[in-house]
Amino acid sequence: MACLRCKKKKLMRKIKSFFKAVFRFFKGGLKAVPIEIYEERFMICNGCPHINYNKTRCTICGCKLSWKMNMPEEECPKKYWRSYNGKKK
């Protein structure tokens, strides 16, 4: 079992990651990825071993997946999918 200090440190890291993601999203003009990219990310995340039990959050970064998958500037912490630059593969 993790100590309280370790849990607080992990929580602070997740909070910092969240605010950085939100900042990048605002800086990018609040534009969401195209539906095809969202669906591709969804399929990858849905099969990932790092998704929580109710399939709403990543257990690595702590992000809410429905938000993160929509943000072009974001990428998977395990590099299963990359940020979207507006170009199709």
N, C-alpha and C positions, 0 to 999 in steps of 0.2 A: 504494500500500500504506500502511495506517495505521501510525503510529508506536506503539511499545510503550506510551507514556504515554496515547495516545488509546484504545488497546485496554483498558487498565486502567480508565480513566475510564468507558468504555462498560460494562464488566463490573460495576463498582461501582454504576452506575445501575440495571442489571438486578437485581442482588442486593437493592438497596434496594427496588425495585418489588416483588420477590417477597415480601420480609418484610412489606411494607405490606399486600399482598393476603392473606397468611396471617393477619395480625392482624385484618383486617376479617372474614375468614371465621370465625375463632374468636369474635370479638365478636358476629357475627350468629347464633351458636349452632350452627355447623357444619351448617347446613341447605343442602342442594343444591337447585338449580332443578328444576322439574318436567321430565319427559322431553321434553315438547313443546318447551320452551324450549331444552333442551340440543340437541335435533335441529335446531332452527332455527339456533342458533349454529354447530353443526357444518357445516351446509350453507353458511353464509356464509363461515366460515373456510376450508373446503375449496376454495372458488373464489377465495379472496383472493390477490392477487399478493405479499402479504407473509408467506406461509407458507413455511417452509423446505422443502428438497428432499424430505425424507421425511415431510412433513406432520405433524410433531409439535410444532413451536414457531413462535411468532410472531417474525418477524425484527425487528419494531419494539420490542416490550417484552421479548422473550426468554422469555416465559412458556411453560410446557408447556400446550398447548391443552386436553388432556383434563382438566386441573385447572381452568384458568381458565374454561372453558365451564360448569363445574358450580357456580361460585361466584356467588351472586346479586348480591353487591355489586360485582362486577367488570364492566368494560365494555371494548370494543375500543378500543385506542389511536387508531384512525382513525375511531371512532364509527360503525362498520358495525353494531354492536349495543350496546345500553345495558344498564345494570344492571337487575336484575329486582326489582320492589318487591312481588311477591306477587299482582299483578293481571294478568289476561289482557288482551290488546289490545282 
